[in-house]
Amino acid sequence: MRALAVIVTAVLLVACGSSQYLMSTSEGKMITSYGKPDLNEETGMYEYEDVDGKEMSISKDEIVQIIER
């Protein structure tokens, strides 16, 4: 029972540890990202994880602002 409590606590701490970020696009769309989007300098694309857990990317030229939620 104690091991289960430790596992549940660890999972909750990890889940609470990642921040959400909002990216505003030049078209006026708001994109939610789990964790800070990373800019890939080679491709010029921001790479991020969307609300469904999928790895996505968007051109840095389309992003107007990124704020932590």
PDB file with SEQRES, HELIX, SHEET and CRYST1 records, atoms N, CA, C and O in Angstrom:
SEQRES   1 A   69  MET ARG ALA LEU ALA VAL ILE VAL THR ALA VAL LEU LEU          
SEQRES   2 A   69  VAL ALA CYS GLY SER SER GLN TYR LEU MET SER THR SER          
SEQRES   3 A   69  GLU GLY LYS MET ILE THR SER TYR GLY LYS PRO ASP LEU          
SEQRES   4 A   69  ASN GLU GLU THR GLY MET TYR GLU TYR GLU ASP VAL ASP          
SEQRES   5 A   69  GLY LYS GLU MET SER ILE SER LYS ASP GLU ILE VAL GLN          
SEQRES   6 A   69  ILE ILE GLU ARG                                              
HELIX    1 AA1 ARG A    2  GLY A   17  1                                  16    
HELIX    2 AA2 LYS A   60  GLU A   62  5                                   3    
SHEET    1 AA1 5 GLU A  55  SER A  59  0                                        
SHEET    2 AA1 5 MET A  45  GLU A  49 -1                                        
SHEET    3 AA1 5 MET A  30  ASN A  40 -1                                        
SHEET    4 AA1 5 GLN A  20  THR A  25 -1                                        
SHEET    5 AA1 5 ILE A  63  GLU A  68 -1                                        
CRYST1    1.000    1.000    1.000  90.00  90.00  90.00 P 1           1          
ATOM      1  N   MET A   1       0.831  -1.202   0.000  1.00  0.00           N  
ATOM      2  CA  MET A   1       0.000   0.000   0.000  1.00  0.00           C  
ATOM      3  C   MET A   1       0.868   1.256   0.000  1.00  0.00           C  
ATOM      4  O   MET A   1       0.569   2.227  -0.694  1.00  0.00           O  
ATOM      5  N   ARG A   2       1.943   1.226   0.783  1.00  0.00           N  
ATOM      6  CA  ARG A   2       2.825   2.387   0.850  1.00  0.00           C  
ATOM      7  C   ARG A   2       3.510   2.645  -0.497  1.00  0.00           C  
ATOM      8  O   ARG A   2       3.684   3.793  -0.906  1.00  0.00           O  
ATOM      9  N   ALA A   3       3.894   1.562  -1.178  1.00  0.00           N  
ATOM     10  CA  ALA A   3       4.546   1.705  -2.483  1.00  0.00           C  
ATOM     11  C   ALA A   3       3.588   2.364  -3.476  1.00  0.00           C  
ATOM     12  O   ALA A   3       4.007   3.190  -4.288  1.00  0.00           O  
ATOM     13  N   LEU A   4       2.328   2.009  -3.416  1.00  0.00           N  
ATOM     14  CA  LEU A   4       1.329   2.610  -4.304  1.00  0.00           C  
ATOM     15  C   LEU A   4       1.197   4.108  -4.033  1.00  0.00           C  
ATOM     16  O   LEU A   4       1.087   4.905  -4.966  1.00  0.00           O  
ATOM     17  N   ALA A   5       1.209   4.484  -2.770  1.00  0.00           N  
ATOM     18  CA  ALA A   5       1.118   5.901  -2.411  1.00  0.00           C  
ATOM     19  C   ALA A   5       2.332   6.673  -2.925  1.00  0.00           C  
ATOM     20  O   ALA A   5       2.192   7.809  -3.378  1.00  0.00           O  
ATOM     21  N   VAL A   6       3.513   6.076  -2.862  1.00  0.00           N  
ATOM     22  CA  VAL A   6       4.725   6.716  -3.351  1.00  0.00           C  
ATOM     23  C   VAL A   6       4.657   6.890  -4.877  1.00  0.00           C  
ATOM     24  O   VAL A   6       5.025   7.939  -5.404  1.00  0.00           O  
ATOM     25  N   ILE A   7       4.192   5.872  -5.562  1.00  0.00           N  
ATOM     26  CA  ILE A   7       4.080   5.934  -7.026  1.00  0.00           C  
ATOM     27  C   ILE A   7       3.079   6.998  -7.444  1.00  0.00           C  
ATOM     28  O   ILE A   7       3.353   7.782  -8.352  1.00  0.00           O  
ATOM     29  N   VAL A   8       1.940   7.033  -6.802  1.00  0.00           N  
ATOM     30  CA  VAL A   8       0.913   8.031  -7.125  1.00  0.00           C  
ATOM     31  C   VAL A   8       1.439   9.435  -6.868  1.00  0.00           C  
ATOM     32  O   VAL A   8       1.213  10.334  -7.678  1.00  0.00           O  
ATOM     33  N   THR A   9       2.123   9.635  -5.779  1.00  0.00           N  
ATOM     34  CA  THR A   9       2.694  10.946  -5.457  1.00  0.00           C  
ATOM     35  C   THR A   9       3.724  11.358  -6.505  1.00  0.00           C  
ATOM     36  O   THR A   9       3.744  12.509  -6.941  1.00  0.00           O  
ATOM     37  N   ALA A  10       4.567  10.430  -6.903  1.00  0.00           N  
ATOM     38  CA  ALA A  10       5.593  10.730  -7.913  1.00  0.00           C  
ATOM     39  C   ALA A  10       4.949  11.112  -9.241  1.00  0.00           C  
ATOM     40  O   ALA A  10       5.392  12.060  -9.889  1.00  0.00           O  
ATOM     41  N   VAL A  11       3.927  10.400  -9.649  1.00  0.00           N  
ATOM     42  CA  VAL A  11       3.232  10.706 -10.905  1.00  0.00           C  
ATOM     43  C   VAL A  11       2.584  12.078 -10.830  1.00  0.00           C  
ATOM     44  O   VAL A  11       2.655  12.839 -11.795  1.00  0.00           O  
ATOM     45  N   LEU A  12       1.967  12.405  -9.738  1.00  0.00           N  
ATOM     46  CA  LEU A  12       1.332  13.716  -9.589  1.00  0.00           C  
ATOM     47  C   LEU A  12       2.350  14.845  -9.606  1.00  0.00           C  
ATOM     48  O   LEU A  12       2.094  15.898 -10.190  1.00  0.00           O  
ATOM     49  N   LEU A  13       3.491  14.643  -8.977  1.00  0.00           N  
ATOM     50  CA  LEU A  13       4.531  15.669  -8.979  1.00  0.00           C  
ATOM     51  C   LEU A  13       5.080  15.906 -10.382  1.00  0.00           C  
ATOM     52  O   LEU A  13       5.342  17.047 -10.761  1.00  0.00           O  
ATOM     53  N   VAL A  14       5.251  14.856 -11.139  1.00  0.00           N  
ATOM     54  CA  VAL A  14       5.735  14.998 -12.508  1.00  0.00           C  
ATOM     55  C   VAL A  14       4.691  15.712 -13.363  1.00  0.00           C  
ATOM     56  O   VAL A  14       5.033  16.576 -14.171  1.00  0.00           O  
ATOM     57  N   ALA A  15       3.436  15.358 -13.189  1.00  0.00           N  
ATOM     58  CA  ALA A  15       2.359  15.981 -13.972  1.00  0.00           C  
ATOM     59  C   ALA A  15       2.228  17.465 -13.645  1.00  0.00           C  
ATOM     60  O   ALA A  15       1.961  18.274 -14.534  1.00  0.00           O  
ATOM     61  N   CYS A  16       2.408  17.818 -12.408  1.00  0.00           N  
ATOM     62  CA  CYS A  16       2.298  19.220 -12.002  1.00  0.00           C  
ATOM     63  C   CYS A  16       3.528  20.021 -12.386  1.00  0.00           C  
ATOM     64  O   CYS A  16       3.472  21.250 -12.431  1.00  0.00           O  
ATOM     65  N   GLY A  17       4.618  19.362 -12.659  1.00  0.00           N  
ATOM     66  CA  GLY A  17       5.866  20.037 -12.945  1.00  0.00           C  
ATOM     67  C   GLY A  17       5.951  20.678 -14.315  1.00  0.00           C  
ATOM     68  O   GLY A  17       6.712  21.629 -14.498  1.00  0.00           O  
ATOM     69  N   SER A  18       5.189  20.185 -15.286  1.00  0.00           N  
ATOM     70  CA  SER A  18       5.299  20.771 -16.617  1.00  0.00           C  
ATOM     71  C   SER A  18       4.300  21.912 -16.769  1.00  0.00           C  
ATOM     72  O   SER A  18       3.117  21.776 -16.457  1.00  0.00           O  
ATOM     73  N   SER A  19       4.801  23.022 -17.250  1.00  0.00           N  
ATOM     74  CA  SER A  19       3.975  24.209 -17.419  1.00  0.00           C  
ATOM     75  C   SER A  19       3.298  24.204 -18.778  1.00  0.00           C  
ATOM     76  O   SER A  19       3.757  23.553 -19.717  1.00  0.00           O  
ATOM     77  N   GLN A  20       2.215  24.931 -18.863  1.00  0.00           N  
ATOM     78  CA  GLN A  20       1.549  25.140 -20.140  1.00  0.00           C  
ATOM     79  C   GLN A  20       1.996  26.488 -20.694  1.00  0.00           C  
ATOM     80  O   GLN A  20       2.181  27.452 -19.951  1.00  0.00           O  
ATOM     81  N   TYR A  21       2.163  26.535 -21.995  1.00  0.00           N  
ATOM     82  CA  TYR A  21       2.500  27.775 -22.675  1.00  0.00           C  
ATOM     83  C   TYR A  21       1.460  28.039 -23.746  1.00  0.00           C  
ATOM     84  O   TYR A  21       0.940  27.112 -24.368  1.00  0.00           O  
ATOM     85  N   LEU A  22       1.163  29.313 -23.955  1.00  0.00           N  
ATOM     86  CA  LEU A  22       0.265  29.729 -25.024  1.00  0.00           C  
ATOM     87  C   LEU A  22       1.081  30.414 -26.101  1.00  0.00           C  
ATOM     88  O   LEU A  22       1.862  31.325 -25.827  1.00  0.00           O  
ATOM     89  N   MET A  23       0.889  29.960 -27.329  1.00  0.00           N  
ATOM     90  CA  MET A  23       1.559  30.585 -28.464  1.00  0.00           C  
ATOM     91  C   MET A  23       0.499  31.300 -29.291  1.00  0.00           C  
ATOM     92  O   MET A  23      -0.504  30.702 -29.681  1.00  0.00           O  
ATOM     93  N   SER A  24       0.724  32.555 -29.548  1.00  0.00           N  
ATOM     94  CA  SER A  24      -0.168  33.365 -30.364  1.00  0.00           C  
ATOM     95  C   SER A  24       0.404  33.425 -31.778  1.00  0.00           C  
ATOM     96  O   SER A  24       1.577  33.748 -31.964  1.00  0.00           O  
ATOM     97  N   THR A  25      -0.434  33.110 -32.782  1.00  0.00           N  
ATOM     98  CA  THR A  25       0.042  33.112 -34.159  1.00  0.00           C  
ATOM     99  C   THR A  25      -0.329  34.421 -34.854  1.00  0.00           C  
ATOM    100  O   THR A  25      -1.155  35.188 -34.359  1.00  0.00           O  
ATOM    101  N   SER A  26       0.288  34.662 -35.993  1.00  0.00           N  
ATOM    102  CA  SER A  26       0.000  35.869 -36.771  1.00  0.00           C  
ATOM    103  C   SER A  26      -1.420  35.860 -37.328  1.00  0.00           C  
ATOM    104  O   SER A  26      -1.944  36.909 -37.703  1.00  0.00           O  
ATOM    105  N   GLU A  27      -2.043  34.691 -37.386  1.00  0.00           N  
ATOM    106  CA  GLU A  27      -3.430  34.578 -37.851  1.00  0.00           C  
ATOM    107  C   GLU A  27      -4.437  34.744 -36.717  1.00  0.00           C  
ATOM    108  O   GLU A  27      -5.645  34.714 -36.951  1.00  0.00           O  
ATOM    109  N   GLY A  28      -3.946  34.918 -35.488  1.00  0.00           N  
ATOM    110  CA  GLY A  28      -4.828  35.121 -34.343  1.00  0.00           C  
ATOM    111  C   GLY A  28      -5.193  33.854 -33.591  1.00  0.00           C  
ATOM    112  O   GLY A  28      -5.984  33.916 -32.650  1.00  0.00           O  
ATOM    113  N   LYS A  29      -4.644  32.706 -33.971  1.00  0.00           N  
ATOM    114  CA  LYS A  29      -4.925  31.463 -33.263  1.00  0.00           C  
ATOM    115  C   LYS A  29      -4.094  31.389 -31.995  1.00  0.00           C  
ATOM    116  O   LYS A  29      -2.997  31.943 -31.929  1.00  0.00           O  
ATOM    117  N   MET A  30      -4.621  30.702 -30.988  1.00  0.00           N  
ATOM    118  CA  MET A  30      -3.903  30.445 -29.746  1.00  0.00           C  
ATOM    119  C   MET A  30      -3.645  28.939 -29.671  1.00  0.00           C  
ATOM    120  O   MET A  30      -4.571  28.133 -29.761  1.00  0.00           O  
ATOM    121  N   ILE A  31      -2.379  28.576 -29.505  1.00  0.00           N  
ATOM    122  CA  ILE A  31      -1.990  27.174 -29.440  1.00  0.00           C  
ATOM    123  C   ILE A  31      -1.448  26.905 -28.045  1.00  0.00           C  
ATOM    124  O   ILE A  31      -0.573  27.622 -27.559  1.00  0.00           O  
ATOM    125  N   THR A  32      -1.978  25.858 -27.401  1.00  0.00           N  
ATOM    126  CA  THR A  32      -1.511  25.463 -26.071  1.00  0.00           C  
ATOM    127  C   THR A  32      -0.433  24.411 -26.216  1.00  0.00           C  
ATOM    128  O   THR A  32      -0.578  23.449 -26.970  1.00  0.00           O  
ATOM    129  N   SER A  33       0.658  24.610 -25.477  1.00  0.00           N  
ATOM    130  CA  SER A  33       1.785  23.687 -25.487  1.00  0.00           C  
ATOM    131  C   SER A  33       2.048  23.221 -24.062  1.00  0.00           C  
ATOM    132  O   SER A  33       2.012  24.020 -23.126  1.00  0.00           O  
ATOM    133  N   TYR A  34       2.312  21.924 -23.898  1.00  0.00           N  
ATOM    134  CA  TYR A  34       2.726  21.415 -22.592  1.00  0.00           C  
ATOM    135  C   TYR A  34       4.244  21.406 -22.565  1.00  0.00           C  
ATOM    136  O   TYR A  34       4.887  20.674 -23.318  1.00  0.00           O  
ATOM    137  N   GLY A  35       4.798  22.211 -21.708  1.00  0.00           N  
ATOM    138  CA  GLY A  35       6.237  22.418 -21.672  1.00  0.00           C  
ATOM    139  C   GLY A  35       6.602  23.546 -22.628  1.00  0.00           C  
ATOM    140  O   GLY A  35       5.844  23.867 -23.544  1.00  0.00           O  
ATOM    141  N   LYS A  36       7.753  24.136 -22.409  1.00  0.00           N  
ATOM    142  CA  LYS A  36       8.183  25.271 -23.216  1.00  0.00           C  
ATOM    143  C   LYS A  36       8.535  24.815 -24.629  1.00  0.00           C  
ATOM    144  O   LYS A  36       9.297  23.863 -24.798  1.00  0.00           O  
ATOM    145  N   PRO A  37       7.996  25.476 -25.635  1.00  0.00           N  
ATOM    146  CA  PRO A  37       8.343  25.126 -27.017  1.00  0.00           C  
ATOM    147  C   PRO A  37       9.831  25.364 -27.274  1.00  0.00           C  
ATOM    148  O   PRO A  37      10.395  26.359 -26.819  1.00  0.00           O  
ATOM    149  N   ASP A  38      10.454  24.454 -27.998  1.00  0.00           N  
ATOM    150  CA  ASP A  38      11.876  24.561 -28.320  1.00  0.00           C  
ATOM    151  C   ASP A  38      12.033  25.036 -29.755  1.00  0.00           C  
ATOM    152  O   ASP A  38      11.383  24.514 -30.661  1.00  0.00           O  
ATOM    153  N   LEU A  39      12.898  26.029 -29.963  1.00  0.00           N  
ATOM    154  CA  LEU A  39      13.175  26.512 -31.311  1.00  0.00           C  
ATOM    155  C   LEU A  39      14.317  25.697 -31.899  1.00  0.00           C  
ATOM    156  O   LEU A  39      15.422  25.677 -31.356  1.00  0.00           O  
ATOM    157  N   ASN A  40      14.042  25.023 -33.013  1.00  0.00           N  
ATOM    158  CA  ASN A  40      15.059  24.289 -33.750  1.00  0.00           C  
ATOM    159  C   ASN A  40      15.699  25.276 -34.720  1.00  0.00           C  
ATOM    160  O   ASN A  40      15.093  25.652 -35.723  1.00  0.00           O  
ATOM    161  N   GLU A  41      16.912  25.688 -34.421  1.00  0.00           N  
ATOM    162  CA  GLU A  41      17.603  26.708 -35.216  1.00  0.00           C  
ATOM    163  C   GLU A  41      17.835  26.251 -36.657  1.00  0.00           C  
ATOM    164  O   GLU A  41      17.825  27.069 -37.576  1.00  0.00           O  
ATOM    165  N   GLU A  42      18.043  24.946 -36.856  1.00  0.00           N  
ATOM    166  CA  GLU A  42      18.312  24.436 -38.193  1.00  0.00           C  
ATOM    167  C   GLU A  42      17.103  24.535 -39.110  1.00  0.00           C  
ATOM    168  O   GLU A  42      17.238  24.854 -40.292  1.00  0.00           O  
ATOM    169  N   THR A  43      15.920  24.261 -38.566  1.00  0.00           N  
ATOM    170  CA  THR A  43      14.708  24.256 -39.394  1.00  0.00           C  
ATOM    171  C   THR A  43      13.908  25.545 -39.274  1.00  0.00           C  
ATOM    172  O   THR A  43      13.057  25.822 -40.119  1.00  0.00           O  
ATOM    173  N   GLY A  44      14.171  26.347 -38.224  1.00  0.00           N  
ATOM    174  CA  GLY A  44      13.390  27.559 -38.004  1.00  0.00           C  
ATOM    175  C   GLY A  44      11.985  27.265 -37.505  1.00  0.00           C  
ATOM    176  O   GLY A  44      11.072  28.069 -37.695  1.00  0.00           O  
ATOM    177  N   MET A  45      11.813  26.111 -36.866  1.00  0.00           N  
ATOM    178  CA  MET A  45      10.500  25.679 -36.383  1.00  0.00           C  
ATOM    179  C   MET A  45      10.513  25.546 -34.865  1.00  0.00           C  
ATOM    180  O   MET A  45      11.492  25.091 -34.274  1.00  0.00           O  
ATOM    181  N   TYR A  46       9.395  25.956 -34.239  1.00  0.00           N  
ATOM    182  CA  TYR A  46       9.183  25.668 -32.822  1.00  0.00           C  
ATOM    183  C   TYR A  46       8.613  24.263 -32.733  1.00  0.00           C  
ATOM    184  O   TYR A  46       7.667  23.930 -33.447  1.00  0.00           O  
ATOM    185  N   GLU A  47       9.178  23.442 -31.869  1.00  0.00           N  
ATOM    186  CA  GLU A  47       8.696  22.093 -31.633  1.00  0.00           C  
ATOM    187  C   GLU A  47       8.079  22.054 -30.246  1.00  0.00           C  
ATOM    188  O   GLU A  47       8.668  22.542 -29.281  1.00  0.00           O  
ATOM    189  N   TYR A  48       6.878  21.466 -30.150  1.00  0.00           N  
ATOM    190  CA  TYR A  48       6.146  21.459 -28.889  1.00  0.00           C  
ATOM    191  C   TYR A  48       5.238  20.240 -28.811  1.00  0.00           C  
ATOM    192  O   TYR A  48       5.006  19.550 -29.804  1.00  0.00           O  
ATOM    193  N   GLU A  49       4.728  19.990 -27.608  1.00  0.00           N  
ATOM    194  CA  GLU A  49       3.766  18.918 -27.378  1.00  0.00           C  
ATOM    195  C   GLU A  49       2.394  19.554 -27.215  1.00  0.00           C  
ATOM    196  O   GLU A  49       2.206  20.428 -26.368  1.00  0.00           O  
ATOM    197  N   ASP A  50       1.425  19.110 -28.033  1.00  0.00           N  
ATOM    198  CA  ASP A  50       0.082  19.705 -27.963  1.00  0.00           C  
ATOM    199  C   ASP A  50      -0.748  19.064 -26.854  1.00  0.00           C  
ATOM    200  O   ASP A  50      -0.260  18.198 -26.128  1.00  0.00           O  
ATOM    201  N   VAL A  51      -2.005  19.493 -26.726  1.00  0.00           N  
ATOM    202  CA  VAL A  51      -2.876  19.023 -25.641  1.00  0.00           C  
ATOM    203  C   VAL A  51      -3.191  17.534 -25.736  1.00  0.00           C  
ATOM    204  O   VAL A  51      -3.565  16.917 -24.738  1.00  0.00           O  
ATOM    205  N   ASP A  52      -3.042  16.946 -26.933  1.00  0.00           N  
ATOM    206  CA  ASP A  52      -3.282  15.514 -27.109  1.00  0.00           C  
ATOM    207  C   ASP A  52      -2.026  14.681 -26.902  1.00  0.00           C  
ATOM    208  O   ASP A  52      -2.058  13.458 -27.034  1.00  0.00           O  
ATOM    209  N   GLY A  53      -0.906  15.351 -26.575  1.00  0.00           N  
ATOM    210  CA  GLY A  53       0.344  14.651 -26.357  1.00  0.00           C  
ATOM    211  C   GLY A  53       1.136  14.393 -27.626  1.00  0.00           C  
ATOM    212  O   GLY A  53       2.123  13.658 -27.599  1.00  0.00           O  
ATOM    213  N   LYS A  54       0.722  14.982 -28.728  1.00  0.00           N  
ATOM    214  CA  LYS A  54       1.422  14.796 -30.002  1.00  0.00           C  
ATOM    215  C   LYS A  54       2.546  15.815 -30.146  1.00  0.00           C  
ATOM    216  O   LYS A  54       2.412  16.969 -29.739  1.00  0.00           O  
ATOM    217  N   GLU A  55       3.659  15.368 -30.733  1.00  0.00           N  
ATOM    218  CA  GLU A  55       4.760  16.273 -31.041  1.00  0.00           C  
ATOM    219  C   GLU A  55       4.395  17.052 -32.297  1.00  0.00           C  
ATOM    220  O   GLU A  55       4.108  16.462 -33.339  1.00  0.00           O  
ATOM    221  N   MET A  56       4.406  18.361 -32.197  1.00  0.00           N  
ATOM    222  CA  MET A  56       4.011  19.222 -33.305  1.00  0.00           C  
ATOM    223  C   MET A  56       5.116  20.242 -33.556  1.00  0.00           C  
ATOM    224  O   MET A  56       6.023  20.405 -32.739  1.00  0.00           O  
ATOM    225  N   SER A  57       5.030  20.926 -34.692  1.00  0.00           N  
ATOM    226  CA  SER A  57       5.972  22.006 -34.976  1.00  0.00           C  
ATOM    227  C   SER A  57       5.262  23.094 -35.773  1.00  0.00           C  
ATOM    228  O   SER A  57       4.290  22.833 -36.483  1.00  0.00           O  
ATOM    229  N   ILE A  58       5.765  24.317 -35.642  1.00  0.00           N  
ATOM    230  CA  ILE A  58       5.212  25.466 -36.337  1.00  0.00           C  
ATOM    231  C   ILE A  58       6.363  26.432 -36.635  1.00  0.00           C  
ATOM    232  O   ILE A  58       7.296  26.565 -35.843  1.00  0.00           O  
ATOM    233  N   SER A  59       6.282  27.091 -37.767  1.00  0.00           N  
ATOM    234  CA  SER A  59       7.336  28.014 -38.179  1.00  0.00           C  
ATOM    235  C   SER A  59       7.440  29.179 -37.194  1.00  0.00           C  
ATOM    236  O   SER A  59       6.431  29.698 -36.716  1.00  0.00           O  
ATOM    237  N   LYS A  60       8.680  29.581 -36.899  1.00  0.00           N  
ATOM    238  CA  LYS A  60       8.879  30.698 -35.979  1.00  0.00           C  
ATOM    239  C   LYS A  60       8.312  31.991 -36.551  1.00  0.00           C  
ATOM    240  O   LYS A  60       7.979  32.904 -35.795  1.00  0.00           O  
ATOM    241  N   ASP A  61       8.197  32.086 -37.881  1.00  0.00           N  
ATOM    242  CA  ASP A  61       7.649  33.281 -38.518  1.00  0.00           C  
ATOM    243  C   ASP A  61       6.149  33.439 -38.263  1.00  0.00           C  
ATOM    244  O   ASP A  61       5.614  34.542 -38.376  1.00  0.00           O  
ATOM    245  N   GLU A  62       5.467  32.339 -37.920  1.00  0.00           N  
ATOM    246  CA  GLU A  62       4.032  32.386 -37.640  1.00  0.00           C  
ATOM    247  C   GLU A  62       3.728  32.763 -36.196  1.00  0.00           C  
ATOM    248  O   GLU A  62       2.596  33.130 -35.881  1.00  0.00           O  
ATOM    249  N   ILE A  63       4.728  32.677 -35.311  1.00  0.00           N  
ATOM    250  CA  ILE A  63       4.522  32.926 -33.885  1.00  0.00           C  
ATOM    251  C   ILE A  63       4.780  34.392 -33.559  1.00  0.00           C  
ATOM    252  O   ILE A  63       5.837  34.941 -33.869  1.00  0.00           O  
ATOM    253  N   VAL A  64       3.783  35.013 -32.923  1.00  0.00           N  
ATOM    254  CA  VAL A  64       3.889  36.415 -32.518  1.00  0.00           C  
ATOM    255  C   VAL A  64       4.380  36.514 -31.080  1.00  0.00           C  
ATOM    256  O   VAL A  64       5.209  37.364 -30.758  1.00  0.00           O  
ATOM    257  N   GLN A  65       3.860  35.634 -30.210  1.00  0.00           N  
ATOM    258  CA  GLN A  65       4.172  35.715 -28.782  1.00  0.00           C  
ATOM    259  C   GLN A  65       4.032  34.351 -28.143  1.00  0.00           C  
ATOM    260  O   GLN A  65       3.176  33.557 -28.533  1.00  0.00           O  
ATOM    261  N   ILE A  66       4.885  34.076 -27.146  1.00  0.00           N  
ATOM    262  CA  ILE A  66       4.792  32.860 -26.336  1.00  0.00           C  
ATOM    263  C   ILE A  66       4.765  33.297 -24.881  1.00  0.00           C  
ATOM    264  O   ILE A  66       5.659  34.007 -24.420  1.00  0.00           O  
ATOM    265  N   ILE A  67       3.721  32.865 -24.152  1.00  0.00           N  
ATOM    266  CA  ILE A  67       3.619  33.217 -22.735  1.00  0.00           C  
ATOM    267  C   ILE A  67       3.359  31.963 -21.913  1.00  0.00           C  
ATOM    268  O   ILE A  67       2.700  31.028 -22.370  1.00  0.00           O  
ATOM    269  N   GLU A  68       3.889  31.960 -20.689  1.00  0.00           N  
ATOM    270  CA  GLU A  68       3.630  30.847 -19.774  1.00  0.00           C  
ATOM    271  C   GLU A  68       2.271  31.047 -19.143  1.00  0.00           C  
ATOM    272  O   GLU A  68       1.926  32.152 -18.723  1.00  0.00           O  
ATOM    273  N   ARG A  69       1.515  29.993 -19.080  1.00  0.00           N  
ATOM    274  CA  ARG A  69       0.163  30.049 -18.531  1.00  0.00           C  
ATOM    275  C   ARG A  69       0.192  29.846 -17.047  1.00  0.00           C  
ATOM    276  O   ARG A  69      -0.857  29.860 -16.401  1.00  0.00           O  
TER     277      ARG A  69                                                      
END                                                                             
